Amino acid sequence: MTWRKRPGAPPAGTALCACAALAERKAKGFVFGAGSDRFELFVVRAEGRVSGYVNDCPHTHTPLDFQPDRFFNRERTLLLCSTHGALFRIDDGYCVRGPCAGQSLTPVPVTEKDGQIVVG
């Protein structure tokens, strides 16, 4: 399912945070809606680029972060699902290790515009 078809997904143009609030090799989660209309996404900055993903592990369909905004492995080289340890590449969300190896996180297009990170 694409991110746009999920209940609670924010419309294109929704501002998420100031660009300055997301430093290099950091990630930040966002929640829209509640209950069955709850939608979670996160953005990550690496190599000067901002990427966005639905905060939903393709294996267990749980959020990746056990604690708020904790999306990286210790080395900050891969995204980590804290539920079962799956590791995902930052640039494309592809799972390189774990029970969902070969699957990918669902991308959410984001861009930097007028000092804000916005849903594309």
Salt bridges, closest charged atoms under 4 A:
GLU40 OE2 - ARG38 NE 2.92
GLU47 OE2 - ARG25 NH2 2.47
ASP56 OD2 - ARG6 NH1 3.57
ASP56 OD2 - HIS61 ND1 2.91
ASP92 OD2 - ARG89 NH2 2.62
GLU112 OE1 - ARG45 NH2 3.01
